[in-house]
Amino acid sequence: MDTTIAVMGIIVKDLDVISELNEILSSYDQYIVGRMGLPHQKMELRVISIVMDAPVDIIGFFAGKIANLNGVEINTVYA
């Protein structure tokens, strides 16, 4: 199956969903090439970047699950 590279920017405004988000990330760990999370203490939010190497439909399912979390925004760029 063909794969593509995607870079995702995630902003978590509701810190109560962090454990749910981590569960989603863990369930897709076979496709995640890299992950970086930065806390922004002053604004009380988290900024996460994800690099994935996966089929386009898998990337879409992953992004959709994250987008459905309350207080979370995600944008994806495909190579």
N, CA, C and O atoms as CSV, one atom per row, in Angstrom:
chain,resi,resn,atom,element,x,y,z
A,1,MET,N,N,0.834,-1.171,0.000
A,1,MET,CA,C,0.000,0.000,0.000
A,1,MET,C,C,0.887,1.245,0.000
A,1,MET,O,O,1.849,1.328,0.763
A,2,ASP,N,N,0.560,2.203,-0.852
A,2,ASP,CA,C,1.335,3.438,-0.940
A,2,ASP,C,C,1.124,4.302,0.296
A,2,ASP,O,O,0.025,4.386,0.844
A,3,THR,N,N,2.212,4.939,0.717
A,3,THR,CA,C,2.126,5.839,1.856
A,3,THR,C,C,2.566,7.232,1.435
A,3,THR,O,O,3.180,7.416,0.384
A,4,THR,N,N,2.246,8.192,2.259
A,4,THR,CA,C,2.661,9.566,2.045
A,4,THR,C,C,3.111,10.146,3.383
A,4,THR,O,O,2.817,9.601,4.446
A,5,ILE,N,N,3.815,11.242,3.306
A,5,ILE,CA,C,4.262,11.942,4.514
A,5,ILE,C,C,3.272,13.063,4.807
A,5,ILE,O,O,2.857,13.797,3.910
A,6,ALA,N,N,2.906,13.179,6.067
A,6,ALA,CA,C,2.031,14.267,6.497
A,6,ALA,C,C,2.619,14.900,7.748
A,6,ALA,O,O,3.179,14.217,8.605
A,7,VAL,N,N,2.481,16.211,7.835
A,7,VAL,CA,C,2.889,16.951,9.025
A,7,VAL,C,C,1.627,17.579,9.596
A,7,VAL,O,O,0.862,18.239,8.892
A,8,MET,N,N,1.431,17.356,10.892
A,8,MET,CA,C,0.221,17.867,11.540
A,8,MET,C,C,0.584,18.815,12.661
A,8,MET,O,O,1.502,18.567,13.444
A,9,GLY,N,N,-0.151,19.894,12.720
A,9,GLY,CA,C,-0.039,20.830,13.829
A,9,GLY,C,C,-1.285,20.711,14.679
A,9,GLY,O,O,-2.400,20.836,14.174
A,10,ILE,N,N,-1.102,20.469,15.967
A,10,ILE,CA,C,-2.222,20.274,16.889
A,10,ILE,C,C,-2.099,21.288,18.024
A,10,ILE,O,O,-1.034,21.437,18.623
A,11,ILE,N,N,-3.188,21.975,18.308
A,11,ILE,CA,C,-3.232,22.889,19.448
A,11,ILE,C,C,-4.305,22.378,20.400
A,11,ILE,O,O,-5.466,22.214,20.026
A,12,VAL,N,N,-3.891,22.131,21.637
A,12,VAL,CA,C,-4.797,21.606,22.657
A,12,VAL,C,C,-5.113,22.735,23.629
A,12,VAL,O,O,-4.254,23.172,24.395
A,13,LYS,N,N,-6.359,23.201,23.586
A,13,LYS,CA,C,-6.790,24.278,24.478
A,13,LYS,C,C,-7.448,23.746,25.741
A,13,LYS,O,O,-7.424,24.409,26.778
A,14,ASP,N,N,-8.035,22.555,25.666
A,14,ASP,CA,C,-8.689,21.928,26.811
A,14,ASP,C,C,-7.796,20.800,27.319
A,14,ASP,O,O,-7.761,19.716,26.738
A,15,LEU,N,N,-7.085,21.061,28.394
A,15,LEU,CA,C,-6.110,20.092,28.898
A,15,LEU,C,C,-6.754,18.831,29.469
A,15,LEU,O,O,-6.054,17.857,29.748
A,16,ASP,N,N,-8.060,18.832,29.645
A,16,ASP,CA,C,-8.762,17.651,30.145
A,16,ASP,C,C,-8.792,16.512,29.120
A,16,ASP,O,O,-9.091,15.373,29.477
A,17,VAL,N,N,-8.484,16.805,27.852
A,17,VAL,CA,C,-8.523,15.767,26.811
A,17,VAL,C,C,-7.144,15.164,26.525
A,17,VAL,O,O,-7.006,14.344,25.617
A,18,ILE,N,N,-6.134,15.560,27.284
A,18,ILE,CA,C,-4.770,15.092,27.020
A,18,ILE,C,C,-4.671,13.568,27.071
A,18,ILE,O,O,-4.022,12.974,26.210
A,19,SER,N,N,-5.291,12.927,28.049
A,19,SER,CA,C,-5.184,11.465,28.131
A,19,SER,C,C,-5.872,10.798,26.943
A,19,SER,O,O,-5.374,9.802,26.420
A,20,GLU,N,N,-7.004,11.334,26.516
A,20,GLU,CA,C,-7.695,10.809,25.331
A,20,GLU,C,C,-6.837,10.981,24.078
A,20,GLU,O,O,-6.745,10.077,23.247
A,21,LEU,N,N,-6.216,12.143,23.954
A,21,LEU,CA,C,-5.336,12.417,22.824
A,21,LEU,C,C,-4.154,11.453,22.820
A,21,LEU,O,O,-3.787,10.926,21.770
A,22,ASN,N,N,-3.562,11.221,23.976
A,22,ASN,CA,C,-2.429,10.294,24.067
A,22,ASN,C,C,-2.825,8.870,23.691
A,22,ASN,O,O,-2.021,8.138,23.114
A,23,GLU,N,N,-4.054,8.469,24.012
A,23,GLU,CA,C,-4.540,7.146,23.607
A,23,GLU,C,C,-4.618,7.036,22.089
A,23,GLU,O,O,-4.238,6.015,21.515
A,24,ILE,N,N,-5.108,8.083,21.443
A,24,ILE,CA,C,-5.188,8.093,19.974
A,24,ILE,C,C,-3.786,8.037,19.384
A,24,ILE,O,O,-3.526,7.259,18.466
A,25,LEU,N,N,-2.885,8.859,19.907
A,25,LEU,CA,C,-1.513,8.865,19.409
A,25,LEU,C,C,-0.871,7.489,19.563
A,25,LEU,O,O,-0.187,7.016,18.656
A,26,SER,N,N,-1.088,6.856,20.696
A,26,SER,CA,C,-0.510,5.530,20.930
A,26,SER,C,C,-1.065,4.485,19.975
A,26,SER,O,O,-0.341,3.585,19.549
A,27,SER,N,N,-2.336,4.599,19.638
A,27,SER,CA,C,-2.938,3.604,18.741
A,27,SER,C,C,-2.451,3.739,17.299
A,27,SER,O,O,-2.626,2.818,16.502
A,28,TYR,N,N,-1.844,4.869,16.959
A,28,TYR,CA,C,-1.310,5.086,15.611
A,28,TYR,C,C,0.216,5.149,15.611
A,28,TYR,O,O,0.808,5.625,14.642
A,29,ASP,N,N,0.862,4.678,16.676
A,29,ASP,CA,C,2.310,4.838,16.806
A,29,ASP,C,C,3.110,4.158,15.694
A,29,ASP,O,O,4.240,4.564,15.421
A,30,GLN,N,N,2.555,3.145,15.054
A,30,GLN,CA,C,3.282,2.483,13.963
A,30,GLN,C,C,3.448,3.390,12.742
A,30,GLN,O,O,4.304,3.138,11.894
A,31,TYR,N,N,2.627,4.449,12.650
A,31,TYR,CA,C,2.687,5.377,11.519
A,31,TYR,C,C,3.391,6.688,11.863
A,31,TYR,O,O,3.732,7.463,10.970
A,32,ILE,N,N,3.609,6.936,13.152
A,32,ILE,CA,C,4.193,8.210,13.580
A,32,ILE,C,C,5.713,8.124,13.507
A,32,ILE,O,O,6.338,7.298,14.173
A,33,VAL,N,N,6.291,8.990,12.687
A,33,VAL,CA,C,7.744,9.048,12.502
A,33,VAL,C,C,8.373,9.921,13.585
A,33,VAL,O,O,9.457,9.617,14.083
A,34,GLY,N,N,7.694,11.000,13.944
A,34,GLY,CA,C,8.213,11.905,14.956
A,34,GLY,C,C,7.099,12.685,15.614
A,34,GLY,O,O,6.029,12.889,15.039
A,35,ARG,N,N,7.373,13.120,16.835
A,35,ARG,CA,C,6.370,13.843,17.615
A,35,ARG,C,C,7.082,14.808,18.542
A,35,ARG,O,O,8.066,14.452,19.191
A,36,MET,N,N,6.579,16.032,18.599
A,36,MET,CA,C,7.148,17.014,19.515
A,36,MET,C,C,6.004,17.771,20.174
A,36,MET,O,O,5.112,18.275,19.490
A,37,GLY,N,N,6.028,17.851,21.484
A,37,GLY,CA,C,5.015,18.584,22.222
A,37,GLY,C,C,5.641,19.698,23.030
A,37,GLY,O,O,6.660,19.510,23.695
A,38,LEU,N,N,5.023,20.847,22.964
A,38,LEU,CA,C,5.528,22.006,23.696
A,38,LEU,C,C,4.418,22.606,24.546
A,38,LEU,O,O,3.359,22.957,24.024
A,39,PRO,N,N,4.645,22.727,25.836
A,39,PRO,CA,C,3.644,23.392,26.672
A,39,PRO,C,C,3.796,24.908,26.555
A,39,PRO,O,O,4.913,25.424,26.527
A,40,HIS,N,N,2.696,25.600,26.488
A,40,HIS,CA,C,2.714,27.063,26.519
A,40,HIS,C,C,2.036,27.448,27.828
A,40,HIS,O,O,0.821,27.635,27.890
A,41,GLN,N,N,2.850,27.560,28.869
A,41,GLN,CA,C,2.330,27.758,30.217
A,41,GLN,C,C,1.504,29.039,30.343
A,41,GLN,O,O,0.455,29.041,30.986
A,42,LYS,N,N,1.973,30.117,29.736
A,42,LYS,CA,C,1.304,31.407,29.876
A,42,LYS,C,C,-0.119,31.366,29.321
A,42,LYS,O,O,-1.032,31.956,29.900
A,43,MET,N,N,-0.306,30.668,28.199
A,43,MET,CA,C,-1.628,30.582,27.575
A,43,MET,C,C,-2.384,29.321,27.984
A,43,MET,O,O,-3.521,29.115,27.562
A,44,GLU,N,N,-1.760,28.479,28.801
A,44,GLU,CA,C,-2.362,27.236,29.283
A,44,GLU,C,C,-2.859,26.356,28.134
A,44,GLU,O,O,-4.007,25.912,28.125
A,45,LEU,N,N,-1.976,26.118,27.175
A,45,LEU,CA,C,-2.292,25.207,26.085
A,45,LEU,C,C,-1.061,24.419,25.698
A,45,LEU,O,O,0.043,24.695,26.166
A,46,ARG,N,N,-1.260,23.438,24.839
A,46,ARG,CA,C,-0.164,22.593,24.358
A,46,ARG,C,C,-0.128,22.665,22.841
A,46,ARG,O,O,-1.168,22.684,22.183
A,47,VAL,N,N,1.078,22.705,22.294
A,47,VAL,CA,C,1.291,22.706,20.848
A,47,VAL,C,C,2.039,21.421,20.513
A,47,VAL,O,O,3.111,21.160,21.061
A,48,ILE,N,N,1.477,20.623,19.618
A,48,ILE,CA,C,2.063,19.328,19.273
A,48,ILE,C,C,2.237,19.265,17.759
A,48,ILE,O,O,1.338,19.632,17.003
A,49,SER,N,N,3.397,18.798,17.332
A,49,SER,CA,C,3.601,18.543,15.905
A,49,SER,C,C,3.849,17.046,15.724
A,49,SER,O,O,4.546,16.410,16.515
A,50,ILE,N,N,3.263,16.509,14.669
A,50,ILE,CA,C,3.343,15.079,14.373
A,50,ILE,C,C,3.785,14.924,12.921
A,50,ILE,O,O,3.303,15.638,12.042
A,51,VAL,N,N,4.697,13.996,12.672
A,51,VAL,CA,C,5.065,13.608,11.302
A,51,VAL,C,C,4.646,12.154,11.149
A,51,VAL,O,O,5.026,11.293,11.942
A,52,MET,N,N,3.851,11.898,10.105
A,52,MET,CA,C,3.365,10.536,9.858
A,52,MET,C,C,3.810,10.061,8.487
A,52,MET,O,O,3.959,10.857,7.560
A,53,ASP,N,N,4.019,8.766,8.367
A,53,ASP,CA,C,4.257,8.089,7.096
A,53,ASP,C,C,3.210,6.980,7.036
A,53,ASP,O,O,3.376,5.930,7.656
A,54,ALA,N,N,2.133,7.216,6.290
A,54,ALA,CA,C,0.998,6.296,6.305
A,54,ALA,C,C,0.178,6.467,5.032
A,54,ALA,O,O,0.347,7.449,4.310
A,55,PRO,N,N,-0.706,5.517,4.757
A,55,PRO,CA,C,-1.656,5.702,3.660
A,55,PRO,C,C,-2.549,6.916,3.950
A,55,PRO,O,O,-2.820,7.233,5.108
A,56,VAL,N,N,-2.993,7.580,2.904
A,56,VAL,CA,C,-3.785,8.805,3.052
A,56,VAL,C,C,-5.041,8.561,3.887
A,56,VAL,O,O,-5.406,9.410,4.700
A,57,ASP,N,N,-5.706,7.427,3.705
A,57,ASP,CA,C,-6.929,7.182,4.476
A,57,ASP,C,C,-6.637,7.029,5.969
A,57,ASP,O,O,-7.434,7.471,6.797
A,58,ILE,N,N,-5.524,6.421,6.322
A,58,ILE,CA,C,-5.139,6.284,7.733
A,58,ILE,C,C,-4.878,7.661,8.340
A,58,ILE,O,O,-5.306,7.943,9.459
A,59,ILE,N,N,-4.178,8.510,7.602
A,59,ILE,CA,C,-3.904,9.868,8.074
A,59,ILE,C,C,-5.218,10.609,8.296
A,59,ILE,O,O,-5.376,11.317,9.290
A,60,GLY,N,N,-6.152,10.448,7.376
A,60,GLY,CA,C,-7.463,11.097,7.504
A,60,GLY,C,C,-8.239,10.616,8.718
A,60,GLY,O,O,-8.826,11.425,9.435
A,61,PHE,N,N,-8.251,9.288,8.962
A,61,PHE,CA,C,-8.935,8.749,10.139
A,61,PHE,C,C,-8.317,9.293,11.419
A,61,PHE,O,O,-9.025,9.689,12.345
A,62,PHE,N,N,-6.983,9.307,11.461
A,62,PHE,CA,C,-6.242,9.810,12.613
A,62,PHE,C,C,-6.606,11.274,12.886
A,62,PHE,O,O,-6.944,11.634,14.014
A,63,ALA,N,N,-6.536,12.103,11.860
A,63,ALA,CA,C,-6.830,13.530,12.008
A,63,ALA,C,C,-8.282,13.736,12.426
A,63,ALA,O,O,-8.573,14.620,13.232
A,64,GLY,N,N,-9.191,12.932,11.887
A,64,GLY,CA,C,-10.600,13.054,12.238
A,64,GLY,C,C,-10.865,12.744,13.699
A,64,GLY,O,O,-11.645,13.438,14.350
A,65,LYS,N,N,-10.224,11.712,14.220
A,65,LYS,CA,C,-10.386,11.371,15.629
A,65,LYS,C,C,-9.908,12.506,16.524
A,65,LYS,O,O,-10.543,12.833,17.527
A,66,ILE,N,N,-8.792,13.094,16.151
A,66,ILE,CA,C,-8.252,14.197,16.953
A,66,ILE,C,C,-9.137,15.430,16.834
A,66,ILE,O,O,-9.382,16.116,17.826
A,67,ALA,N,N,-9.613,15.715,15.639
A,67,ALA,CA,C,-10.470,16.886,15.422
A,67,ALA,C,C,-11.770,16.789,16.213
A,67,ALA,O,O,-12.359,17.817,16.548
A,68,ASN,N,N,-12.227,15.583,16.515
A,68,ASN,CA,C,-13.466,15.402,17.264
A,68,ASN,C,C,-13.314,15.619,18.764
A,68,ASN,O,O,-14.310,15.638,19.488
A,69,LEU,N,N,-12.095,15.782,19.236
A,69,LEU,CA,C,-11.884,16.061,20.657
A,69,LEU,C,C,-12.234,17.519,20.947
A,69,LEU,O,O,-11.881,18.414,20.179
A,70,ASN,N,N,-12.921,17.746,22.046
A,70,ASN,CA,C,-13.271,19.121,22.436
A,70,ASN,C,C,-12.021,19.917,22.776
A,70,ASN,O,O,-11.128,19.426,23.467
A,71,GLY,N,N,-11.967,21.144,22.288
A,71,GLY,CA,C,-10.860,22.024,22.628
A,71,GLY,C,C,-9.562,21.707,21.918
A,71,GLY,O,O,-8.491,22.109,22.374
A,72,VAL,N,N,-9.642,20.976,20.783
A,72,VAL,CA,C,-8.442,20.604,20.030
A,72,VAL,C,C,-8.615,21.043,18.577
A,72,VAL,O,O,-9.658,20.815,17.964
A,73,GLU,N,N,-7.587,21.669,18.046
A,73,GLU,CA,C,-7.554,22.055,16.638
A,73,GLU,C,C,-6.410,21.319,15.963
A,73,GLU,O,O,-5.350,21.130,16.560
A,74,ILE,N,N,-6.623,20.901,14.716
A,74,ILE,CA,C,-5.588,20.190,13.973
A,74,ILE,C,C,-5.607,20.630,12.518
A,74,ILE,O,O,-6.670,20.825,11.928
A,75,ASN,N,N,-4.438,20.781,11.956
A,75,ASN,CA,C,-4.259,21.045,10.529
A,75,ASN,C,C,-3.195,20.113,9.988
A,75,ASN,O,O,-2.212,19.810,10.664
A,76,THR,N,N,-3.404,19.662,8.760
A,76,THR,CA,C,-2.517,18.683,8.158
A,76,THR,C,C,-1.994,19.184,6.827
A,76,THR,O,O,-2.739,19.746,6.024
A,77,VAL,N,N,-0.694,18.972,6.598
A,77,VAL,CA,C,-0.051,19.284,5.313
A,77,VAL,C,C,0.517,17.985,4.770
A,77,VAL,O,O,1.219,17.261,5.477
A,78,TYR,N,N,0.214,17.693,3.517
A,78,TYR,CA,C,0.699,16.462,2.886
A,78,TYR,C,C,1.873,16.764,1.962
A,78,TYR,O,O,1.903,17.798,1.295
A,79,ALA,N,N,2.843,15.845,1.932
A,79,ALA,CA,C,3.974,15.991,1.022
A,79,ALA,C,C,3.559,15.469,-0.336
A,79,ALA,O,O,4.355,15.490,-1.274
